Amino acid sequence: MMESFVLAGMFGPTEIVLIVLVLLLLFGGRKIPELMRGLGQGMKEFKKATKDEPETQGGNSDAKPKES
């Protein structure tokens, strides 16, 4: 079990080239930048949400709501 876990993290140059070629065949050259851009934006939003979370959870619950 441990063997398969350790081997999963080792990618050589041949494997990386093979993965890139498969991605190019599946998505084409024009779609890959769009996919990476979307992935980057999703990661940015996730980091922002996790960064803001402690502030919203640790807010002052005794605070009175603003009256208009």
Z-matrix of the N, CA and C atoms (Angstrom, degrees):
N
C 1 1.458
C 2 1.527 1 110.11
N 3 1.305 2 116.76 1 -47.24
C 4 1.456 3 120.84 2 -179.82
C 5 1.519 4 110.74 3 -64.76
N 6 1.336 5 116.38 4 -34.14
C 7 1.448 6 121.61 5 179.91
C 8 1.527 7 111.95 6 -59.52
N 9 1.321 8 116.45 7 -46.65
C 10 1.467 9 119.94 8 -178.34
C 11 1.524 10 110.95 9 -67.37
N 12 1.317 11 118.05 10 -32.72
C 13 1.463 12 121.43 11 178.54
C 14 1.527 13 110.20 12 -67.64
N 15 1.300 14 117.29 13 -42.78
C 16 1.461 15 121.55 14 -178.91
C 17 1.523 16 110.12 15 -67.90
N 18 1.321 17 118.03 16 -41.86
C 19 1.452 18 121.46 17 -178.73
C 20 1.518 19 112.65 18 -69.03
N 21 1.326 20 118.22 19 -25.27
C 22 1.461 21 121.02 20 -179.07
C 23 1.526 22 111.41 21 -66.59
N 24 1.311 23 119.14 22 -25.57
C 25 1.456 24 122.29 23 -177.61
C 26 1.517 25 114.27 24 -88.86
N 27 1.310 26 117.55 25 -3.08
C 28 1.463 27 120.50 26 -176.77
C 29 1.520 28 110.86 27 -103.27
N 30 1.332 29 116.37 28 102.36
C 31 1.456 30 121.32 29 176.60
C 32 1.519 31 108.32 30 -110.03
N 33 1.310 32 116.07 31 125.20
C 34 1.456 33 121.04 32 176.12
C 35 1.508 34 109.81 33 -91.16
N 36 1.309 35 116.67 34 177.46
C 37 1.466 36 120.43 35 -179.57
C 38 1.533 37 112.48 36 -61.65
N 39 1.311 38 117.24 37 -35.64
C 40 1.466 39 120.52 38 179.80
C 41 1.520 40 111.35 39 -64.04
N 42 1.331 41 116.71 40 -43.54
C 43 1.462 42 120.42 41 179.74
C 44 1.515 43 111.68 42 -65.81
N 45 1.325 44 117.02 43 -39.91
C 46 1.460 45 120.82 44 -179.61
C 47 1.528 46 110.47 45 -64.95
N 48 1.331 47 117.30 46 -43.63
C 49 1.465 48 121.16 47 178.23
C 50 1.524 49 109.69 48 -62.46
N 51 1.317 50 117.07 49 -41.58
C 52 1.460 51 121.04 50 179.61
C 53 1.533 52 111.41 51 -63.23
N 54 1.319 53 117.46 52 -41.96
C 55 1.464 54 121.96 53 178.59
C 56 1.527 55 110.29 54 -64.13
N 57 1.321 56 117.39 55 -43.46
C 58 1.471 57 121.01 56 179.52
C 59 1.526 58 110.65 57 -63.02
N 60 1.321 59 117.13 58 -41.91
C 61 1.464 60 120.46 59 178.63
C 62 1.527 61 111.72 60 -63.78
N 63 1.318 62 116.92 61 -41.31
C 64 1.469 63 120.22 62 178.36
C 65 1.529 64 109.94 63 -64.19
N 66 1.327 65 117.71 64 -42.10
C 67 1.463 66 120.88 65 177.63
C 68 1.527 67 111.41 66 -61.92
N 69 1.324 68 116.40 67 -41.00
C 70 1.467 69 119.57 68 178.10
C 71 1.520 70 111.36 69 -64.09
N 72 1.311 71 116.76 70 -39.71
C 73 1.460 72 120.03 71 178.93
C 74 1.527 73 111.59 72 -67.93
N 75 1.320 74 116.84 73 -39.76
C 76 1.463 75 120.20 74 -177.39
C 77 1.526 76 112.86 75 -72.83
N 78 1.318 77 116.54 76 -45.38
C 79 1.462 78 120.06 77 -171.08
C 80 1.524 79 114.05 78 -107.62
N 81 1.295 80 118.70 79 -20.36
C 82 1.462 81 120.55 80 -177.25
C 83 1.515 82 111.06 81 83.64
N 84 1.309 83 115.62 82 161.74
C 85 1.466 84 121.34 83 -175.82
C 86 1.513 85 114.25 84 -68.22
N 87 1.331 86 118.15 85 -27.45
C 88 1.467 87 120.39 86 -176.47
C 89 1.516 88 112.54 87 -83.40
N 90 1.315 89 117.64 88 -28.34
C 91 1.461 90 120.52 89 -175.99
C 92 1.527 91 112.99 90 -80.23
N 93 1.322 92 117.54 91 -28.21
C 94 1.467 93 120.03 92 -174.74
C 95 1.532 94 112.15 93 -61.59
N 96 1.346 95 121.18 94 -45.63
C 97 1.471 96 118.73 95 177.01
C 98 1.526 97 112.82 96 -60.81
N 99 1.323 98 117.10 97 -36.27
C 100 1.465 99 120.19 98 177.75
C 101 1.531 100 110.83 99 -65.25
N 102 1.325 101 116.13 100 -41.54
C 103 1.466 102 119.87 101 178.72
C 104 1.528 103 110.92 102 -64.31
N 105 1.336 104 116.89 103 -42.83
C 106 1.460 105 120.54 104 -179.70
C 107 1.523 106 111.28 105 -66.95
N 108 1.331 107 116.85 106 -37.41
C 109 1.463 108 120.96 107 178.13
C 110 1.530 109 110.07 108 -63.64
N 111 1.319 110 115.99 109 -44.15
C 112 1.466 111 120.18 110 178.15
C 113 1.515 112 111.77 111 -63.94
N 114 1.333 113 116.20 112 -39.55
C 115 1.464 114 120.06 113 178.06
C 116 1.528 115 110.58 114 -64.17
N 117 1.330 116 116.62 115 -42.18
C 118 1.466 117 120.87 116 179.04
C 119 1.520 118 111.97 117 -64.07
N 120 1.325 119 116.98 118 -41.73
C 121 1.464 120 120.13 119 178.50
C 122 1.522 121 110.75 120 -65.82
N 123 1.318 122 116.65 121 -39.02
C 124 1.463 123 120.20 122 178.15
C 125 1.517 124 111.45 123 -63.99
N 126 1.340 125 116.71 124 -41.14
C 127 1.463 126 120.09 125 178.06
C 128 1.522 127 110.97 126 -65.87
N 129 1.335 128 116.82 127 -38.66
C 130 1.463 129 120.91 128 179.32
C 131 1.532 130 110.68 129 -63.52
N 132 1.335 131 115.96 130 -43.98
C 133 1.460 132 120.06 131 179.22
C 134 1.526 133 111.07 132 -65.62
N 135 1.332 134 116.95 133 -38.88
C 136 1.460 135 120.42 134 178.59
C 137 1.519 136 110.83 135 -63.59
N 138 1.342 137 117.11 136 -45.07
C 139 1.467 138 120.55 137 178.85
C 140 1.528 139 110.63 138 -61.77
N 141 1.331 140 116.16 139 -41.31
C 142 1.462 141 120.19 140 179.80
C 143 1.527 142 110.38 141 -64.10
N 144 1.329 143 116.25 142 -42.22
C 145 1.463 144 120.17 143 -179.30
C 146 1.531 145 111.30 144 -66.41
N 147 1.318 146 117.62 145 -40.02
C 148 1.462 147 119.41 146 179.48
C 149 1.523 148 111.12 147 -72.44
N 150 1.331 149 117.01 148 -29.23
C 151 1.461 150 120.64 149 177.79
C 152 1.530 151 110.52 150 -71.56
N 153 1.323 152 117.33 151 -38.91
C 154 1.455 153 122.09 152 -178.37
C 155 1.524 154 112.78 153 -78.30
N 156 1.311 155 117.86 154 -19.80
C 157 1.460 156 121.71 155 -174.34
C 158 1.529 157 114.12 156 -58.82
N 159 1.338 158 120.20 157 -47.02
C 160 1.471 159 118.59 158 -179.63
C 161 1.526 160 112.90 159 -61.06
N 162 1.318 161 117.32 160 -31.95
C 163 1.460 162 119.95 161 179.17
C 164 1.526 163 110.93 162 -67.04
N 165 1.338 164 117.00 163 -39.81
C 166 1.459 165 119.32 164 -178.52
C 167 1.518 166 111.39 165 -75.60
N 168 1.313 167 118.44 166 -32.90
C 169 1.465 168 120.61 167 179.31
C 170 1.517 169 111.65 168 -76.30
N 171 1.309 170 116.39 169 -33.32
C 172 1.454 171 119.97 170 -176.57
C 173 1.515 172 112.64 171 -91.73
N 174 1.294 173 117.64 172 17.15
C 175 1.460 174 121.58 173 -178.37
C 176 1.519 175 111.72 174 -65.23
N 177 1.308 176 116.43 175 164.68
C 178 1.463 177 122.44 176 -179.16
C 179 1.523 178 108.76 177 -80.43
N 180 1.336 179 116.54 178 109.17
C 181 1.472 180 120.37 179 -177.11
C 182 1.528 181 111.03 180 -78.81
N 183 1.351 182 118.29 181 -14.24
C 184 1.446 183 121.41 182 -179.96
C 185 1.525 184 112.34 183 -86.15
N 186 1.320 185 115.77 184 -6.12
C 187 1.457 186 120.23 185 -177.30
C 188 1.525 187 109.60 186 -67.12
N 189 1.341 188 114.47 187 138.87
C 190 1.462 189 119.89 188 179.00
C 191 1.517 190 109.60 189 -81.61
N 192 1.315 191 118.58 190 141.96
C 193 1.469 192 120.26 191 176.27
C 194 1.515 193 109.89 192 -65.55
N 195 1.325 194 115.27 193 147.67
C 196 1.467 195 120.32 194 178.79
C 197 1.507 196 110.01 195 -67.33
N 198 1.321 197 114.51 196 136.58
C 199 1.463 198 119.25 197 177.26
C 200 1.520 199 107.73 198 -103.06
N 201 1.309 200 116.50 199 137.06
C 202 1.464 201 120.52 200 -179.03
C 203 1.505 202 110.69 201 -85.20
